[in-house]
Amino acid sequence: MRDWIDRRVRKRLDVIENSPACRVWTGRRNRRLLVLAGGAALLTLWAGLAVIVRFAPSDLARDVYLSMGAVAMTVLVLVYGWLTLATRGVTAVPAQYLDERQRGEQHRAYAGAHSLTTVVLVLLAVLAALWSMGDRLTLNVPTALLLPLAFTLLATHYTLPLLLESWRLPDPPPDED
């Protein structure tokens, strides 16, 4: 089993190291443009949740969220792939296959993403508390919101480390050629 995982990770590292697209996206300016596109895609998913809250239960809410989600996920998949190449797979490869510097970058990215995810969860808790304020202590949540909320939280949790690392990473040294 371990040999299969090693081969798969080594193949992924080989693809990352030898990709011609890697050179296009390694510059700080290009990476930051991709991060902004990824952030906009995440915000689109979160805005889709607001559409569900406002219009659920209706076909309009479902159709708008699905179209927003399809566009956002297409952008996120493209951005994730390009940023993985630009960061040399720092967040896409297990730590045991990285050198000490890359492990530090990976740890810093995960720690920052953990902090941001905590902020998002606290904001959700505050919004839920404000939503349920008043003379009643119950919270009426549209059931149509539950699966998209879980999906959006998962997408946010999964992409934040890469987005943070891509934003922070300095320019690579120039080639010796």
N, C-alpha and C positions, 0 to 999 in steps of 0.2 A: 504494500500500500504506500509506503513511504517513497519508494522509487518512482511511482506514478506521479506523486505530488511534486517531487524534485524535478522530474522531466517537464512537467507542465509549467512550473515556475521558471525554470531555466529557459524554456521556449518563449515564455512571455517576456523575460528580460532580454532575450536575443532580439525579439521583435521591437521592443522599446528602444534598444540601443542602436539598431540598424535602420530605423524608419526614417525616410527622407522628410516626412512631415514634422519630425522632431525639430529640425533646424528652423522651420517656419515659425513655430510657436514658442521657441525658447527665449526670445527677447522679452524683456519686462513689459514693454508697451503692448505687445500682442497677447501676452498672457493675461494682462489686466483687462484687456477688451473681452477676452473669453470669460474671465471671472464675472465681469459685469453682465454678460449675456446669460451666464449660468444663474447669477443672482436674480436677474429679471425673470427667468423661467421659474425659479422657486417662488418669487413673488406672485407670479401668475397662478401657480397652484394654490397659494394662500388666498388670493383674491377669488378664486373659484369657490373656496369654502364660504366666503361672504355671500356669494351668489346663492349658494344652497341655503344658507341661513335665511336670506331674504325671501326667496321664492319657493322653497320646498313646502309641501310636496307638489310638484308640478313637472310636466314634461319640459318646460322651459329651463328649469333649474338643472335637470339632468342633461339636456342637450348642450346648454352653455358650459357646464362643468366638463363634460366629456370633450368638447371641442377645445376648451382652454387646456385641459389636461393633455390632450394629444399633441398640441403645439408645444407645450412646455416640456413634455417628456422627449419629444424629438430633439429639441434644442439641448436638453440636459444630456442626452446620450451622446450627441456630437461633441458638446463641450467637454464632457467627462473623458471621452476618448482622446481628444486633442490635448487636454491638460495632463492626462496621465503620461502622454508622450513628452510633453514639455517639462514635467517634473522628474522625468526618468523613473517613473513608477514608485515614487517614495511612499505613497499611500496605497498603492495597488499590490504591493509585494510584501509578504511576511517579513518581519524584522530580522529573522535569522539569515536572510539573503542580502541584507543591506550592510554597508560599512558603517563605522561609528558615526560619521557625520550625517549620513542619511537616516540613521536611527534617531539621532537628535532632532532632525527635521520632522520625522514622522511623529515623534513624541510631542513636539511643540504643536504640530497641526492637530493631533487628537485632543490635546489639552485645551487648545483654543476653541475647537469645535464643541467640546464638552461644555465649556463655559457658555457659549452662544446657545446651545440647545437648552441649557438650564434657564437662560433668560427667556427663551421662547415658551418653555413650559410654565414658568412663573407668570408670564403675560397671559397665557391661556387660562391659568387658574384665577387670575384677577378678573379677566373678562367673564368667566363663568360665575364668579362671585357677584360681579356687577349686574349680570344678566338675571340672576336669581334674587336680587334685592327687592325689597318691597314688603308687602304684608304676607307674602307666601315664602316658604322656605324650600320650595321644590323648584327644580330646573327642568323646563320643557325643552328638550333637544330633539330636533327632527332626526329620526332614525336614518334618513338619507345622508346625514352628515357623518355618521360613525366610520364607515369604510373609507370615504375620501379623506377624513381627518387622519386616520391611521396611515393611509398611503402617503399623504403629504408629510407627515412627521417622519416616516421612513425615508422618503426622498431627501428631506432636509438633513436628517441624521447621517445619511450615507454620503452626501455630496459636500457637506460643510468642511470636512478636513481637507479635501482636495482644493476647494475654493480658497480656503485660508492659506494653505501652503503655496498655492500658485500666486497669490497676491504678495506674500512675504518674500518669496525666493528671489535672491539677487540675480543679476545677469550672469550667464556663464562666462568663463574666461575665453578670450578669442582663440581661434584655432591656430596652431603652430605652422600650418601649411603655408 
